[in-house]
Amino acid sequence: MGKLITGIHHVTAVASDAQKNIDFYMGVLGLRLVKKTVNFDGPDVYHFYYGDETGRPGSLLTFFPYQGLVNGRQGKGMLNTTTFSVPTSSLNYWLERLKRFGINYKKPQERFADETVVYFEDEDGLGLEFVFNDKDARQGFSLGHIPAEHSVRGFYNVEIWEEGYERTAALLTEQLDHQLIAEKGNRFRFAANDSPGNYVDLLCSPDRMKGLAGSGTVHHIAFATPDKQTQEEVRLRIVKRMLNPSPVLDRTYFTSVYFREPGGVLFEVATSGPGFAVDEPVDQLGVSLQLPRQYEEDREQIEKTLPRISVNPDKYK
C-alpha cells in the first residue's frame, strides 16, 4: 500500500496589501500567479496562488491579502519560515537580485550537507529562505522574466517552532506518513517523501515567545494526498488521534480537511487534484478572476469590492 500522505501540498499566509504581494512574489521572485480567486469564507478578500507553471503540489505559496491588516509576530506554535529551492549555481544571481530591490538578507550559511541557506523577508515580514542545492530535479516557472536556470523550483522545506517537538513529531510519523530523516541541534527534519519540497523541520524552541496571527504570518500548511479516498483514510486517522478534523470541504482545485496539530499550527490535508486547469486553460492561469460557484452570481459586486491590482512583472526584469 502506498503512502496516504505524499508530501507538502501548499502553504497559505496572510498579507496586508494585494498589490505589494503581487509585486513581490510575481515581480521580485518570479513565481507564476496560477490562480486569482477569493477566500472561500469571505469573498471580499483575494486568494492568490503562486507556484510553478501548473501549480503542482510542493510549489504553491498562497495568500489572503487583507488590506491594512496589522503585522503578526513570529513565535512558537507557528510555521515561521517557508523555504524555496534554487540551484547552487544561482547564489550570486539571487543575492544581487535581493540587493537590487532593497531586500535585506542574512549572509549565506550551511545547514545540512549540501544546503546553503539565505534568509530574507517579504514586505510584511514573512519569513522566507532560499536553499541553494543540487538535489532538486524539478523545473521552475520557465516562461517568466527570471532566467530558467535561476528560477525557483518550488519549496525546499518549512520550519515550525514548537514548545517541544515530540507530540507533533508523533503526529507526523504515526498519522501523516513522515519519517525523521535528519537532526541537528534543536532542528528535527521529517519527510513523507525524501526530496526537496517535502521537508518539515520542527525547531524545539521553548524560550521563544508565542506567535501572534496577523500579516506576515502563515495561516496553515497543507499536506498532499492522492485523492478523496486516501483523504478520507487520513481523516479517520486524525479522528482516532482525537484532533477533531473538519468535514471534507470542496475548494474547487482540491478538497480539504483541516485540524490543529498539538502545538497549535493549523494543518490541512489536500487532494493533489483536480488542479488549477479546471476553470481556465494552463496558458491562461491566473489571468482572470475565478470565483467559487456560490459567489458567481455576485461577481459584479465582488469585483467592485476587491482592491484594484495590476499585474506587470516585466517591470521587475
C-alpha positions, -999 to 999 in steps of 0.1 A, spaced: 0 0 0 13 34 -9 16 63 15 -16 83 22 5 115 25 29 122 -3 45 155 9 37 192 11 8 205 -10 8 242 -2 14 269 24 -11 297 30 -1 330 46 -16 364 53 -6 397 37 -16 434 42 -17 447 6 -27 428 -25 -6 449 -49 26 447 -29 20 410 -26 17 406 -64 48 428 -69 70 408 -45 61 372 -55 55 376 -92 79 405 -97 108 400 -74 107 362 -70 93 355 -105 67 329 -94 37 323 -115 3 336 -104 -15 303 -111 -49 314 -96 -65 346 -88 -96 339 -68 -112 349 -34 -113 335 1 -140 307 2 -151 321 36 -150 358 27 -153 369 -9 -142 404 -2 -106 392 2 -85 378 -27 -68 344 -26 -37 344 -46 -19 311 -55 18 313 -67 38 284 -79 53 267 -109 38 266 -144 9 244 -135 7 249 -97 19 215 -87 18 205 -51 51 214 -34 54 247 -53 23 265 -40 25 295 -17 -9 312 -13 -20 344 3 -50 361 18 -42 399 14 -63 417 40 -58 454 31 -42 473 60 -40 443 84 -15 448 112 15 426 115 16 394 134 46 381 153 68 351 146 70 327 175 64 292 188 32 275 177 36 288 142 51 279 109 76 308 107 98 301 76 89 289 41 119 279 21 124 279 -17 146 256 -36 171 271 -61 202 257 -78 236 261 -61 249 280 -92 222 307 -87 236 320 -54 252 352 -68 222 358 -91 198 359 -62 220 378 -38 224 405 -64 186 405 -72 177 409 -35 202 438 -32 187 454 -64 153 455 -48 165 466 -14 156 434 3 177 427 34 190 392 39 212 373 62 246 361 50 246 326 35 251 297 60 253 260 58 225 239 74 227 203 65 251 187 39 250 204 5 225 231 17 234 268 16 207 289 32 199 326 28 171 341 50 150 371 40 115 385 44 87 399 23 71 433 26 51 421 56 80 404 74 70 368 64 100 345 70 114 332 37 146 314 27 164 302 -4 181 269 -1 208 266 -28 212 229 -36 218 205 -65 193 178 -53 162 192 -70 153 178 -104 121 199 -108 117 226 -133 107 261 -122 85 285 -140 103 290 -172 80 314 -190 86 344 -168 112 371 -165 136 350 -143 161 330 -164 151 294 -163 185 283 -149 179 305 -119 141 301 -114 126 289 -81 119 251 -83 93 251 -56 95 247 -18 125 231 -2 113 229 34 91 246 60 101 255 96 78 251 125 87 264 160 73 243 189 74 244 227 85 207 224 86 188 192 77 153 205 39 154 201 40 170 167 67 145 156 44 116 167 16 130 146 38 133 116 52 98 119 22 79 131 -7 96 112 9 115 83 34 90 69 66 110 77 99 98 89 127 115 109 155 118 83 179 143 99 186 163 130 210 190 141 209 208 174 172 217 181 162 211 144 144 178 136 137 172 99 108 149 88 96 139 53 69 118 38 90 119 6 127 124 10 131 151 -17 132 189 -19 97 204 -15 87 179 12 108 186 43 92 196 75 117 210 101 105 211 137 125 235 159 123 229 196 121 265 208 107 266 244 122 300 251 106 318 222 75 340 226 42 326 214 34 337 178 6 361 171 -16 360 139 -16 389 115 0 400 83 34 384 76 24 351 93 14 317 80 -22 307 83 -18 270 76 3 243 59 -14 217 37 -1 181 31 -8 163 -2 -28 131 -5 -36 115 -39 -74 115 -39 -106 117 -19 -104 81 -9 -69 85 7 -81 118 22 -109 100 40 -85 74 53 -62 102 67 -92 119 82 -101 87 100 -66 85 114 -70 121 127 -103 113 143 -87 84 161 -60 108 173 -88 129 187 -77 161 169 -112 170 157 -108 173 119 -132 194 98 -155 177 73 -141 174 38 -145 208 21 -146 215 -16 -120 241 -26 -126 237 -64 -90 229 -72 -87 202 -44 -107 191 -14 -95 198 21 -96 186 57 -84 209 85 -72 203 120 -48 217 146 -17 198 155 -7 195 192 15 226 191 -13 248 176 -4 250 139 -33 246 115 -28 216 93 -47 207 61 -48 176 41 -55 185 4 -60 162 -26 -35 165 -54 -63 171 -80 -82 181 -99 -58 210 -102 -59 246 -115 -69 240 -151 -105 231 -142 -117 266 -148 -91 282 -172 -66 268 -196 -30 263 -185 -17 291 -207 -42 315 -191 -37 305 -154 -41 335 -131 -52 359 -158 -89 363 -149 -106 364 -115 -121 330 -108 -149 328 -83 -162 297 -64 -196 287 -78 -216 300 -48 -202 336 -54 -206 337 -92 -240 354 -91 -224 382 -70 -195 387 -94 -202 424 -102 -204 434 -65 -174 414 -56 -153 429 -84 -162 464 -72 -153 455 -36 -119 439 -42 -89 463 -45 -77 471 -80 -44 454 -89 -21 454 -119 0 425 -130 31 438 -147 61 415 -138 80 429 -168 90 459 -147 110 436 -125 132 421 -152 
